[in-house]
């Protein structure tokens, strides 16, 4: 009997579950397996909880999200087909029947609520569970969180609800974590608590999720300062406006299509929106690529990346110097094709593309662009990175006028689509070539200084250009500014500080003397803590025991724990633990952009990583079975020799019989990693424990009696449940 545990059953855990179901369905040996699933909430949704409000949206169109593999997925094991989110919506909608009021038209390119997507994930878990083969027994545990994981020299013990569940193989897919407060945050929290004695309405919210909890105590008389202009801030704004009964309507026939007007409910607080850049994320354009359409890189290719890696000293790359020129060439290609097709015709665009691809170098490509496109209309990285013109910063009023125009131009560009509009087509390249960028970045693929630059400078810009909200969110923000509900004209470099004497927060803008007070401050950023900042008892135990170690690129810790290319967790002593894997946001840092969802027709990295990990586990199980069979055959031969010894040969010595029996016993234990000892004292080496002791098969070949202990046998635990 093999015991497997998955800790965390959000989208990443479901991917591992999917791969286990697929592999076991194709396992000719039908090895008996017990699969233990642990999560503190319902299985499937993860952060996409099904009790969220309908106005909280995912920022990806329905047809480009899935939880299942397809024919494009390679190297992930047997395929197991299932519907994409859009297909599931259409099927669910059709099941309502004709004439039903609840039936609505499904837009494959629409943006739907996170609660509805969570319902899809929950359904997907049940769908997979029904396909489990008879030799796979599934145990469900979602009453509490796993708080411990330790190695007992034979197998893992999963600490859950006061019990220890033994497991031969463990997958860590715990997802988003809570962050321990930094020294600065603790100091600010203490100051706010003290100042609250003078102003009871003073509030500080450092963790914005769940959104309803973060904003539940805010009233219409409050002024709320939101730090950040990313996706989390758009969720907060939606909760404080639409969530309070406000309505968005069309601005009317005299206004451009897509322009909105906001009708307040009277329950909204005043909102002050500010950030370091002074700019919100740009809108996601109307999807014109369908389900499978993606820009295919012409310059930043896997082959070119391999060439750079082979020529690099030590194998590491400089993203700014070596990757960015290739990425920029692809963005220029997409921009020029869309611009020429829009301004001239498709034939002109195709002819230009052929010449562009044949150009010798970047200088030749730029010369071609200069011949075909006026300087004022060319794509400029400088303008993408810093679009605010100097004149707009002359005064707050000029910046406010410029910002409103900038937001509306962004909506107009997004309405044209991610193929037809040149700017949106170019920016979408950043999203479509993400897998190649991962190949350059993952597992310390960049020099330390380059990795720092990537996360500190390039990633925020990439997010602003390519990973923004639906275009409707930008139109709504503009309507809220017009209605006076939101103020967002603080400009670049805005900051917020606590005025302890006045017991209020002060948001200061780019211009001297420009500030406004608020009694509520919300950090509009979802935390993604590293292992040393993670609040969970499980992660604290894993770090303390040396089972995991923070990922380091030189002296830089970009986040997450260390795994090898098979997703095996690397211990503090540097050894890869062959029976422990980690996937998802837990390894963000060692891997890049782990929180995106699988996309149909894209050979999803999520499915490939999960398939590689589960495939390694199935190989280990198969090897164990072979060793067991060989050892049993040898034991049978020894017993036969003992029963009828040849007259000319002496009987087999008892010591040899005992040795073969021990070999049989050892064969039934799966391949395991070196046991993780207690943390070593500073300066002392970490010693590996002895190999696992035999226990599963008795010396006479009969199955050993099953141990039943209160802390080991799930049947004796109150949380025990079996499908």
N, C-alpha and C positions, 0 to 999 in steps of 0.2 A: 504494500500500500504506500502510495506517494502522497504527501500532504503539501499543498501549495497555499500561500496566503497572498492576497492583494490588499494592501492597506491604502484606502482612498479609492472610491468608486465614482469619481467625476469623469469627465471626458477621457482623460488619460488612462484611468483605471479601466474604463469600458473598452478602450483600444486593446489593452492587455487581455482582458476577459474575452474579447472577440477572437484574438489570436489563439488563446488556449482552447476555445470551443472549436475553432477551425482545425487546429493541429490534432486534437483528440478525436475528432470525427474521422480523421484520415489515418489514425494510428491502428495499423493492422494487428498489433500485439494486444490491443485493448487493455493496457495496463491499468489496474484500478487506481483511481485518483480521487482524493478528497480536496475540494477547493473551498477555502475559507475567505469570505469577502467581508471586509471591515470598512465601515463608514459611520460617522456620527449622525449623518442625515440620510435622506432617501437616496437610493442607488440611481446614479445616472446624471442628474443635473449639475452636480458640483456647485459652482458659483451662480449658475443659471437657475436659481431656485424658482419653483413654480408658484410661489406666493408673492412674486413681485408685481408691481403695477404695470398695466398695459402700455403706459407711455415710456417705459424704459426699454430701449431698443438695442438689438445687436447692430453692429456697424458693417455687416457683410450681407449681401443679397442672398435670398433663400436658396437659389440654385447653385451657389458656390460653397455650400456647407454640407458636410455629410459626417457620419460616424462609421462608415463602412468602406471596405476596400472595393476596388473595381479592377478591370483588366489592365489599367495602366500601372498598378502597384506591383513593383518588382522586388524580389528578395525578402518578402514579408511572409512567405509560407503559403499554404492553401488559401484560395479565395473563398470568401463567405459574403455573398451578395446581400445588400440591403438597400432601402430607399434613401435618397438624399433628403435633406430637410424639405425642399420644394416638393419632391415626389410624395413624401409623407403628408404634407399639407393638402395636396390635391386628392390623395386617396382618402384622407380623413374627411375632407369636404364633400367628396362624392358619396361617402357612406351616410351622410345626413339625409340624403334622399331629396327628390324634387319637391318643390313647394315648401320646403322648410325655411322658416325665417332665419335660422342660424346660418344657412348656407350662404357663403360669400364667394366672390370671384378671387381666385388666388393669382397673385402676381409673382411669377418666378424671379423677377428682378426687384421685388419689393423687400423692404426691411421690416421684420416682424419683432415682436416683443421677446425679451429674454425669457420671460415666463413660458411662452409658447415653445421656444427652443428647448427649454428645460423639460417640457412635457414630451418633446420628441426624444430627448436623451433618456428619459425614464422609460418611454415605450421601447426604445432600442435595447435597453437592458433586458426587459421582459422578452423581447423578440429573440435575443441571443440565448437567454436561459432556456427557452423552449427547444432549442436545437442541440442542447447538451446530449452527448451519447450516454447510453446506459451505464458505462463504466466510470462516468464522471459524476460524483456526488457533490452537490453544492450546499454549503452552509452559509446562511445569511446572518450578519451581526451588524445592526445599525441602531443600537440603543445608546452607545457611548463611543468616545474616541479611543483609539489605541494610544496608550501612554508609555509603552516600553517595548523594546525589542532587544533581546540579548541572545548570545550564543552559549549553549550549555555543553560544548565540546562534541556534541553529536548532531544537533540540529538547532534551528532557531526557536525561540519562545516568544510568542506575540502576547504582550500584556494588554488585556482588555477586560474591563468591567470586573476587576479583581481576580481574573483567572489568567493562566498562562497556556496559550494554545501552541502545541508543537507544530513546526512546519519545516519541511526539507528545503523548500524554495520560497523566497519572499520577493514581492515586487512593491516598491515604494512609489506611490503615485498620489501623494497627499495634496497636491495642488497649492492654491494660494494660502499663505500663512499670515498670522498676525505678527506685528513687529514690536519688539521691546523698545521702549522709549529711549531716545538718546539723552545724553546729559543736558543738552540745550532744551530738549522737549520737556524733560522733567523740571528744569528750572522755570520754563515758561508756564507749565501747568501749576506749579506752586505759586507763582506770581498772580496768575489768574484767580486761583482759589482765594488768595488773600484779598485781591481787589474786588472780588464778588461780594464781600461784606459791605462795600460802598455802592455797588451796582448789582443787584440780584439777577439782572437780565444778562450779565456778562457770561458768554459761553465760548469754549474752545473745543473744536471737534478735529481731532487728529486722524481719526479713522472714519472715512466717509461711507463705508459699507457695513451693514445694509443701509441703503439710502434713507429708507423710512425712519430708521432709528436715529440717523444723524440729524434729521431735520424735524423730528416729531415735536420738539419743544419750541420751535421757532414760531412766532406769532406775526400778525400783520403789522404790528407796531415796531418790529425789530428791523435793524439794518444788518444785512449779512455780507461779509466780505468773503469771497471765494478765491483762494490762491490757486492759480493754474487755469489754463484755457483748453484743456484736453478733454478726452471722452468722459472722464469722471465728472468734470465740471458741467458738461452738458446734461449728464444725468441729474446732478443737483439742481440745475436750473429748471429742468422739466418737472422735477418733484415739487419745487417751490412755486410753479406757475400752473401747468396743466394739472398737477396733483392737487392743487388748491381750487380747482374749478374754472381756471382761465381757459379761454377758447381762442384758437387761431382760425381766421376766416380769410378768404381771398380778398385782396385789397380792392377789388373792383375792376370793371372793364377798362377804366381809364388808366390803370396801372399795368406795368408789364406782367406777362404770365409768370407765375411763380411768386409774385410779391404777396406778402401776407400782412394782415392787420390783427393786432391782439386785443381781445376784449377781456379786461381784468374782472376777476370775481370779487375783488376787495379784500381777499384773504392773503394776498401776496405780500411778502416783506420787500423792502428795497434791497437790491442786489448790487454789490460792487464787485466787478470782475477784473482781475489783474493778473499779470504774469511777467516773467523775466523778459520775454520777447515783445510783450504788448500785443501779440497777435493770437487769435484762435487757430486751431487746426483748420485746414482747408477742406472743402466739401468733397465727398466721394461723388464722382460723376455718374450719370445714368449709365448703367451697364449695357454695352453694345457687344460684349464678347461672348454672351451666352453662358453655357455651363462650362465648356472646356477651353474656350478661347484664352490664350495667354500670349503675351509677347515672347517670342523666341529670341534669346540674345544672339547677336551677331558678333559681338566683340568680347563681352565678359562671359566666356563659355567655360565649361568644365575642362576642356582640352587646354585652353589657354592658361587656366589656373594651374593645371598640372605642370605646364612648362615653366611658369614662374616659380612654382614650388621647387622644382628640380634644380633650377639655377640659383635658388636663394641660399645664402649662408645659414646653415642650421635649419633650413626648411620654413622659417617664418617669413611673413610678408609685411610690407608697409601699406596699409589700406589707402591712405591719402596719396601716396606716390605711385603705387602699382595698380591698385584696384579702381580708384576713382576715375582715372583717364579712360579706362575701358567702359565703366558704367556710364560716364558722361557721353561717350560715343554712341552707346545704345540709346540714351535719352535723346540725343540730337537726331539720330536716325528716325525715331518714332515721331519726333516733333516735325521734322522737315517733311516727312511723308504726309502727315495729316495737314500741314500748312499748304503744301503744293496741291494736294488733292482738293482742299477747300478753296484755294484762291485760283487754281488753274483747272487741272483735271487729273484723273487717275493715271493716264498715260505719262504725263509729265512727272508725276510722283514716282512711277515705276522706273522711268529712265534715270531720274536723279538717284534713286536707291541703288541701281546697278553701279553707277559711277562712284557713289559714296563708299560702297563696299570694296571697290577695286582701288581706292585711294591708298597711297603708300603709308601715310602717317597722319597724325592729328593736324599738322600744318596744311597738308593737302586737302584734308576734309574741310577744314575751316575756309580755305580758299574757294572751294566749291560752294559752300554755304553763302559766302560773300557774293558770288556771282549770281545766285538765284534769289536770295532773300535780303531785303533791305536791313541795314544794321538795327533800325528801330524795332523790327519785327522778329529779330532772331531770339532764340532761347538763350537766356543769360543765367548762369549759376549764381552770380553775384546778386541778381535781382530776385531769384528764388529764395536765396538765403536771407537777404536783407531787402525786402520790397519797400520799406518805408522811405520815401524820398526826403532829402534834407528840408525842403520847404514845408513838409507836413509837420515837422517838429518845431516850427517857429512859435507855435502857441497851442494851447490845449484845444481851442476852438478849431484851428486849422487841422489838427490831428483828428478831431472828431469828424469833421467833414470828409477827410481822406478815408478814415476807417469805414464809414458808412458806404462810400463808393467802392472801397476795396471788397467789402463783404458782398455787395450786390454783383460786382464783376465776377466774383468767385461763384456765385449762384448761377449766373448766366453761362459761364464756362461749363459748369457741371451739368446744366440742362442740355448742352450740346452733345455730351456723351464722352466716354473714355477712349473712343477711336476717332471721332470727328473733330473734337476740340484739340488743337495742337498741344496746349499746356497740359491738359488733363491726360492726354495720351502719353506724353513724356513722363509725367509724374507717376503714372500707373506702372511704368517700367520698374520703378523702385520696388513695387509690390510683386511684380511677376518674376523678377530674377532673384527673389529672396533665397531660393535654394542654393544658387551659386554663391551668393554672399555668405551663406551658412558654411559652405565648404571652405571658404577662405578664412572664416573666423573661428569655427568650432575647435575645441581641444587645444587652445593656445596657438592657433594658426597665425596670429599676428604678433609682431614685436610688442613688448610691454607698452612702450610709449604710444604705439599706434592703437592698441586696444583701448587705452585711456581716451585717446582722441575720438575714437569711434563712438564710445558710449557717452562721452561728455559733449561732443559737438555734432557729430554726424547723425546719431540716432534721433535726437530731438527734432532735427530738421527733416529727416526721413519721415518721422511720424506726422509732422505738420503737413508735409506735401502729399503723402500717399496713404495714410492710415487714419484719416479724419472721419467725422460723422456723416450720416446721410445729408444730402444737400438741403433737405427740409429743415434740419437743425440750424444751419446758417441763416436760412430765410427767417426762421423763428427768432433767432438771436437779434437779427436786424429789426424785426417787428417789436421785440421787447425793448430795444433801445429807443425806437421811435415812440413807444408808449410811456417811456420814462420809468419803466420797472427795473431795467438794468442799465448801469453805467459801466462802460468798458473803455473809456478814453483816457486811461492813466498813462498810456504810452510805454515805451520799453524801459526796463529797469525799475518798474514799480515795486514797492515793498510795503509791508505792513508791520507795525510795531505796537507793542502794548504801552499805553500811557497809564502807568500804575496810579499816578496822582488823580487823574480824571476817571479812572476805572473804565477805559474804553480802548478799542483798537483804532489806530490811525493808519489809513492807506495813503501813502504819498506817491505822487506821480512823477513824471519826468521833469516837470517844470517846478522851479522853486516856488514855494508857497501854495502849490496845488495839492490839497489833501482833503480827505473826508473821513468822518468817524463812523465806526460800526460797533455794535455790541456783541456780534457773533462773528467768529473767524472759523472757517472750514478749510482744511487742507484738501484741495480737490485732486488728490493723487492716490491711487491704489498702491498700498505698500507691497513691495516684493523683497522681503528681508533675506539676507544671507543666513547660513546656518548658525552663526554666532549671535544673530539678532532675532532669531525665531523664538516666539513665545511658547511654542508647543512643548509639553513635557517630553514627547517622543523625541523631538530633535535635540533637546538638551541632553537626554540620556545617550543618544547616538554619538553626539560630539564628545561627551565626557568619557565614554568607553572607547573612543577611538575607532568606532565602527565606520564613521564617515569622517571626512576631512574637508575643510573649505577649499574650493578651487582657487589656485593661485597661478597667475601668469607673471613669473618673476616675483616682484614685490607687490603686484597689483592683484587685489581681490575683486573681480567684477561681480561676484555673487555666486550663490549656489554651491553644491557639493561636487566633488570630483567623481567622474565616471570614466570608464574606458570606452573604446569605440563599440563595444558590445553592450554598453549601458550597464556594465557591472560596476557596483560601488567600489571605489578605491578607499582602503582603510588608511588610518593615520600612518602606518608603517610603510605605505606605498604599495601594498599587495592588493591585487584585484580579487574581490570575493566572488567566487564562481557561482554562488547560490543566492546572491542578493543583487537586485537591479533597482535602478531609480530612473524615472522618466518624468517629463513635464517641467513645470516651473521650479521644481526642486533642484534641477541642474542648470537653471538659467545662469549663464556665466561661462560654464564649461561648454554649453551649447548656446546657440543664438536664436532668439525669438521662438521660444518653446510654447508660448501661450496661444498661438494661432490655431484655429480649428482645421481639421482635414478638409481638403477641397477635391471635389470629384475630378477625375481625369488629369490629376497632377502628380501622380506617384508620391503621395503625401509622405513627408518625412515622419509624421506622427505614426503612421501605420508601419513604415519601414523599420523605425526604431523598435516599436513594440514587437514586430515580427521577428527581428533579429534576436531580441532578448528571449522571447518564448521559444524560438527555434533552438537556441543554445540549451535551454532547459530540457527540451524534448530529446536533444542529442545525449545529454547527461543521463536521462532516464533510460534511453535505449542502450547506452553503454553499460549501465548498471545491470540491465536485464541480461545482456550478453555475458557479463562476468558471473552473474548468478547461475546461468545455465551451464557455463563451463565448469564452475566450481561444483555444481550438483553432479554433473557427469563424472568428474574426478572422484567425488566422494562415493558414488555408486560403484565405481571400479574398485576402489579400495575395499569396500565392504564385501564385494564379490570375492576379492582375493583373500580376505580374512575368513570368509565362510568355507572356501574350498582351496586351501593352499596347495600348490604343486608339491609333489613328493621331493623333487630335486631343488626346491627353493624354500627359503625360510619364510615364516609368516611375516606379514607387514608389521613393523614395529608400531606399538601404540602411539609413540610420539609422532610418527608420520600421519597416522589417522587423525590425531588431534590437530595437526597442522592443516590438513585439508579441510577439516570441519571449520577451523577458524577462517580459512579462505572463503568458505561458503557464507559464513556469517558476515564477513567484511563485504562481500559482493553485494549484499542486499542494501547496504547503506549507499545513498546517492552520492555522486561526486560533490564534495563540500569544499568550502573555502577554509583557509586556516582559521581556527577559532580566534575570536577577538578577546584578548585578555582585558583585565581591568587596566585603567590608565596607568602607565608607568610613571614612577617618580622622575622629576627632572634629571636629565643626565643618564638615566638608566635605560638600557635597551628593552624593546618590547619583544618578549619571547613567545614563540608559537607553541601552543599546547600539543599534547600527543594526538595522534590520529584517532578518529572515532572508534569506539569499542563496539564489537559485534553484539547484537541483541535481538534481531528480528527472527532468526531461525535457530532452533535448538540443534544440538549436536547430532541428534538422531534423525534430523531432516524434517521433523514436524514443526509447524508454526509455533513460535514462542507465545506464551499467554500475553494478552494485551494488558499493559500497565493501566491501572485506573487510579488516578490521584486527583484530589480536589483541584490542584493547581495545574493539572495537565490534561485531564480528560474533559472535553467540551460537554459531554453528557451530564456532568455534575455541576455545570455552571448555569446560573439562572438566565443568562442571556442566550443560551444555546437555542438555535433554530435550524431546522433542516427543510430544504425544499422537497 
